[in-house]
Amino acid sequence: MVRLLSIQYLRALAAFGVVLYHSTMGSSWSSATGSGNAGVDLFFVISGFIMWFLTVRTPLTPVEFIYYRTARIAPSYWLFTILLAVSALLFPSAFSRLRVTVLDLVLSLLFIPHYSPTDGRILPTLAPGWTLNYEMFFYALFASFLFLRPQRRFVSLLCALGFLSCIGLLYSGANALIATYTSPILLEFASGVVIGRLWEVNSLPTRQSFGVAAILIGVLVFVIGSIWPVGDKYRIFMWGFPAFLLVAGFLSIEVNGKFFNSAFLGLLGDSSYSLYLVHSFVIAAITKLISLFHVETLTNSIFFQSGIIMANIALSTLAGVVFYLFVERKVTGKLRNLPRALVFQYRYWRRPASPDPVV
C-alpha cells in the first residue's frame, strides 16, 4: 500500500482551512482567515491527483471505480445528512433557520445539485455537501474514460473538463445542474490530474528549490486572495492556482526524498473527510451553548472570540478523529471488502479487489 505523506498532510491542511474559515465567520478574525475556504479548492486538486494516481497503479473498470468511490464518500455523508434532517424534524426550535423537504433530502442523498429551500442557494441539506456534488460528478466523468489508455484518457479528460468549464463561462441561466456541472471550478480537478500524469511519467520537477518556490508562491497568492477577495468568478485563479502549486510543490519535495514522517499529521490526514463533515455540527453546538448561557455580550471581546475559535477547532478535530477511527474507517473497510458476488455480476470483475492506496 502506497502512502504519500505530502498528500496526507495537505488533506489535513485543507480540512483545517475550512474549519478555521467557518469558525471565524462573523468574528473580528474573519477578514484574516477568508482564504481558509480555499481548503475546498485544495481538496479538489488533491482529488484530481489521487484519482489519476490510484487508477494508474491499480487499473479499475468503471463499475469498480464508481463502487469504491461511492463506498468511500457516501456512507458518512448519508449518515450526517439524515442525522441533520431528523434533528431538524424533532427539534425545530433548535434548527429554526433550516428547512428540509422530502425532495430536498432525496436530491441531497443522491448528490444531485438543487436549490435549497432554506436560503435559495444551490446547496444540499448538509451545506458542506456542495463540494461532494462536484466530487461525484468528477468521479462519473472520470469513470467514463477509464476504458482508454492513460495517454488518451488524460487528453480526453482534460478536454472534457475544459469544454464544460468554457460552457460555464458563457452560461448565464439558473439551472442548478448546468451551473454546477459547467463551473470553472472543475478545472481544479483537471490541475490535479495534470500533476498525477506528471508523477506517472516521472516528469514532476524533483529539485527541492522548485518545491519550495512553488509552495511559497502558492502561500503568497492565498494571502493576496484573502486580503483582496475577487469573488467566485476568479476563484480558479486566486485559490485554484495556488492550490495546484501547493500540491505540486509538496509532491516535488517528497519525490526528492526529503519529507518528514509524522504519525499525528498522518492521522489528521486520514480523518480529514470526517472532520470536514462533522465540524459544522460542532460549531453549531458551541454556538447554541453560548446562546443558552446568555454570554452574547462577551462575543465582542477578541479574547472571547479567540477562545471560541480554538474550541471549535480543537473539538471539531477530536470529533473528526473519533468518528474516523470508530465509524468511517470500519464502515468503509467492510464495504470495500464485500464478497464480489454481493456487489457485482461476475462479468464486471477482472481482478481481485484492491484497497485505496492513498484515500
C-alpha positions in Angstrom: 0.0 0.0 0.0 1.5 3.4 -1.1 1.1 6.2 1.3 2.1 9.7 0.1 2.9 11.8 3.2 2.6 15.1 1.4 -0.9 14.3 0.3 -1.9 13.2 3.8 -0.6 16.5 5.3 -2.2 18.6 2.6 -5.6 16.9 3.2 -5.2 17.8 6.9 -4.3 21.4 5.9 -7.3 21.6 3.6 -9.7 20.4 6.3 -8.3 22.8 8.9 -8.6 25.7 6.5 -12.3 25.0 6.1 -12.9 24.6 9.8 -11.0 27.8 10.5 -13.0 29.7 7.9 -16.3 28.5 9.4 -15.1 29.1 12.9 -14.3 32.7 12.3 -17.4 33.7 10.3 -18.9 36.8 11.9 -15.9 37.4 14.2 -13.2 40.0 14.1 -10.9 37.4 12.6 -13.0 36.7 9.5 -11.1 39.1 7.2 -7.8 37.4 8.1 -9.0 33.8 7.6 -11.0 34.2 4.4 -8.6 32.1 2.4 -9.3 29.2 4.7 -12.3 28.5 2.5 -9.7 27.7 -0.2 -9.3 24.4 1.6 -12.1 23.2 -0.7 -10.1 24.1 -3.7 -7.1 22.2 -2.3 -9.3 19.2 -1.8 -10.4 19.3 -5.4 -6.8 19.5 -6.7 -5.8 16.6 -4.4 -8.8 14.6 -5.6 -7.8 15.0 -9.2 -4.3 13.8 -8.4 -5.4 10.9 -6.3 -7.9 9.6 -8.9 -5.2 9.5 -11.6 -2.6 8.1 -9.2 -5.0 5.4 -8.0 -6.2 4.2 -11.4 -2.8 4.1 -13.0 -1.3 2.0 -10.2 -4.4 -0.3 -9.9 -6.4 -0.4 -13.2 -10.1 -0.5 -12.4 -13.2 -0.9 -14.5 -15.7 1.9 -14.4 -18.1 -0.1 -12.2 -15.3 -0.9 -9.8 -14.2 2.7 -9.7 -17.7 4.1 -9.0 -18.3 1.5 -6.4 -15.1 2.2 -4.5 -15.6 5.9 -4.6 -19.2 5.7 -3.5 -18.2 3.4 -0.7 -15.6 5.9 0.4 -17.8 9.0 0.2 -21.4 8.2 0.6 -21.9 6.3 3.9 -20.6 9.1 6.2 -22.3 11.8 4.2 -25.6 10.0 4.2 -25.3 9.4 8.0 -24.7 13.1 8.8 -27.3 14.3 6.3 -30.0 12.1 7.7 -28.9 13.0 11.3 -29.4 16.7 10.4 -32.7 16.1 8.8 -34.1 14.1 11.7 -32.7 16.6 14.2 -34.5 19.4 12.4 -37.7 17.4 12.4 -37.5 16.5 16.1 -36.2 19.8 17.4 -37.5 22.5 15.0 -36.8 25.3 17.5 -33.1 24.4 17.5 -33.0 24.5 13.7 -35.3 27.4 13.1 -33.3 28.6 10.0 -33.2 25.1 8.4 -36.0 24.0 6.0 -35.9 20.3 4.9 -38.3 18.9 2.4 -38.6 15.3 1.2 -37.4 16.3 -2.3 -34.5 18.3 -0.9 -33.4 15.3 1.2 -33.7 12.8 -1.6 -31.7 15.0 -4.0 -29.1 15.6 -1.4 -28.6 11.9 -0.7 -28.3 11.3 -4.5 -25.7 14.1 -4.9 -27.9 16.0 -7.3 -27.4 19.8 -7.2 -30.6 21.7 -6.5 -31.8 25.0 -4.9 -32.1 24.7 -1.2 -35.5 25.5 0.4 -33.5 27.1 3.3 -31.9 30.0 1.6 -32.4 29.6 -2.2 -28.8 28.8 -2.9 -27.5 25.6 -4.7 -26.9 23.6 -1.6 -27.8 20.2 -0.2 -29.4 19.6 3.2 -26.0 19.4 4.7 -24.3 22.5 3.4 -20.7 21.2 3.2 -22.0 18.5 0.9 -22.0 21.0 -2.0 -18.4 20.0 -2.7 -19.4 16.3 -2.8 -21.8 17.1 -5.7 -18.7 18.3 -7.6 -16.7 15.3 -6.5 -19.3 12.7 -7.5 -19.7 14.4 -10.9 -16.0 14.3 -11.4 -15.9 10.6 -10.5 -18.6 9.8 -13.0 -16.8 11.8 -15.7 -13.5 10.1 -14.8 -15.0 6.7 -14.9 -16.4 7.2 -18.4 -12.8 7.5 -19.7 -11.3 4.5 -17.8 -11.6 2.3 -20.9 -9.0 4.4 -22.6 -5.2 4.0 -22.3 -3.6 6.5 -19.9 -2.4 9.0 -22.5 -5.7 9.2 -24.4 -7.6 9.2 -21.1 -5.5 12.1 -19.9 -6.2 14.2 -23.0 -9.8 13.3 -23.2 -10.5 14.0 -19.6 -8.8 17.4 -19.8 -10.7 18.3 -22.9 -14.0 17.3 -21.3 -13.3 19.4 -18.2 -12.1 22.3 -20.2 -15.1 22.2 -22.6 -17.6 22.1 -19.7 -15.8 25.0 -18.0 -16.0 27.1 -21.1 -19.7 26.4 -21.3 -19.9 27.6 -17.7 -18.2 30.9 -18.6 -20.9 31.5 -21.2 -23.9 30.2 -19.4 -26.0 32.8 -17.6 -29.0 30.7 -16.8 -30.3 29.4 -13.4 -30.5 25.7 -13.9 -28.7 24.1 -10.9 -27.4 21.1 -12.8 -25.9 23.1 -15.6 -24.5 25.7 -13.2 -22.8 23.0 -11.2 -21.6 20.7 -14.0 -20.1 23.5 -16.1 -18.5 25.5 -13.3 -14.9 26.6 -13.9 -14.0 25.1 -10.5 -13.9 21.8 -12.4 -10.5 22.9 -13.7 -9.1 22.4 -10.2 -9.7 18.6 -10.7 -8.0 18.9 -14.1 -5.0 20.5 -12.5 -4.7 17.6 -10.1 -4.9 15.2 -12.9 -2.1 17.1 -14.6 0.1 16.6 -11.5 -0.9 12.9 -11.5 0.2 12.5 -15.1 3.5 14.3 -14.4 4.0 12.0 -11.5 3.2 8.9 -13.5 5.7 9.7 -16.3 8.4 10.9 -13.8 8.3 14.4 -15.2 7.5 16.2 -12.0 10.4 18.5 -11.1 12.5 16.9 -8.4 14.7 19.9 -7.4 14.0 21.0 -3.9 14.2 24.6 -5.0 11.2 24.1 -7.3 9.1 22.6 -4.5 10.0 25.4 -2.0 9.4 28.1 -4.6 6.0 26.6 -5.7 4.9 26.4 -2.0 6.0 30.0 -1.3 4.3 31.4 -4.4 1.1 29.4 -3.6 1.0 30.7 0.0 1.6 34.3 -1.3 -1.3 34.1 -3.7 -3.5 32.7 -1.0 -2.7 35.7 1.2 -3.3 38.1 -1.6 -6.7 36.4 -2.3 -7.6 36.8 1.4 -6.7 40.5 1.5 -8.3 41.4 -1.8 -11.1 38.9 -2.4 -12.2 38.7 -6.0 -15.3 36.6 -5.8 -16.2 33.2 -7.2 -15.8 34.3 -10.8 -12.0 34.3 -10.4 -11.8 31.6 -7.8 -9.9 29.3 -10.1 -7.1 31.9 -10.3 -6.9 33.1 -6.7 -7.5 29.8 -4.9 -7.3 27.0 -7.5 -3.9 28.1 -8.9 -2.1 28.3 -5.5 -3.7 25.0 -4.5 -2.2 23.5 -7.6 1.2 25.0 -6.6 1.0 23.6 -3.1 0.2 20.1 -4.2 2.9 20.2 -6.9 5.4 21.7 -4.5 4.8 19.2 -1.7 5.0 16.2 -4.0 8.1 17.5 -5.6 9.8 17.7 -2.2 8.6 14.2 -1.4 9.9 12.8 -4.7 13.2 14.2 -3.7 13.1 12.0 -0.6 13.2 14.9 1.9 9.9 14.7 3.6 9.4 14.1 7.3 7.1 11.4 8.7 4.5 12.4 11.4 2.0 9.8 12.6 -0.1 12.6 14.1 -0.3 14.6 10.8 -1.0 11.3 9.0 -3.9 10.6 11.3 -5.3 14.1 10.7 -5.0 13.5 7.0 -6.8 10.2 7.3 -9.6 11.8 9.3 -9.9 14.9 7.2 -13.1 13.8 5.5 -14.7 13.0 8.8 -13.5 16.4 10.1 -15.0 18.1 7.1 -18.4 16.6 7.7 -18.6 16.8 11.4 -17.2 20.3 12.1 -20.4 22.1 11.2 -22.3 20.2 13.9 -19.6 21.0 16.5 -19.6 24.7 15.6 -23.4 24.8 15.7 -23.4 23.1 19.1 -20.9 25.5 20.6 -22.9 28.5 19.2 -26.1 27.1 20.8 -24.3 26.7 24.1 -23.2 30.3 24.0 -26.8 31.5 23.5 -28.1 29.2 26.3 -25.7 30.7 28.8 -26.6 34.2 27.7 -23.0 35.3 27.2 -23.6 37.1 24.0 -22.2 40.3 25.5 -18.7 38.7 25.6 -18.8 37.9 21.9 -17.4 41.3 21.0 -14.3 40.6 23.0 -11.4 39.5 20.8 -10.1 37.2 23.6 -13.5 35.5 23.9 -13.7 35.1 20.1 -10.3 33.6 20.1 -11.2 31.1 22.7 -14.3 30.1 20.9 -12.4 29.7 17.7 -9.8 27.5 19.4 -12.6 25.4 21.0 -14.3 25.0 17.6 -11.0 23.8 16.0 -10.0 21.5 18.9 -13.4 19.9 19.4 -14.0 19.5 15.7 -10.7 17.8 15.3 -11.4 15.5 18.2 -14.8 14.6 16.9 -13.4 14.1 13.4 -10.7 11.7 14.6 -13.1 9.8 16.8 -15.6 9.4 14.0 -12.9 8.3 11.6 -11.4 5.7 13.9 -14.7 4.2 15.2 -17.1 4.7 12.3 -15.8 5.8 8.9 -12.7 3.5 8.7 -14.7 0.4 9.8 -17.7 1.1 7.5 -15.5 1.9 4.5 -13.3 -1.2 5.2 -16.3 -3.5 5.3 -17.9 -2.1 2.1 -14.5 -2.4 0.3 -14.1 -6.0 1.3 -17.6 -7.2 0.5 -17.7 -10.5 -1.4 -17.7 -9.9 -5.1 -20.9 -11.8 -5.7 -22.8 -9.5 -3.4 -21.8 -6.4 -5.2 -21.4 -7.0 -9.0 -22.1 -9.7 -11.5 -19.1 -11.8 -12.4 -18.7 -10.2 -15.8 -17.8 -6.8 -14.3 -14.8 -8.2 -12.4 -11.4 -8.9 -13.9 -9.1 -8.8 -10.9 -9.3 -9.0 -7.1 -10.4 -6.0 -5.2 -7.7 -3.6 -4.2 -7.9 -1.1 -1.4 -7.4 2.6 -2.0 -3.7 3.3 -1.7 -3.9 6.9 -0.5 -7.6 7.7 0.3 
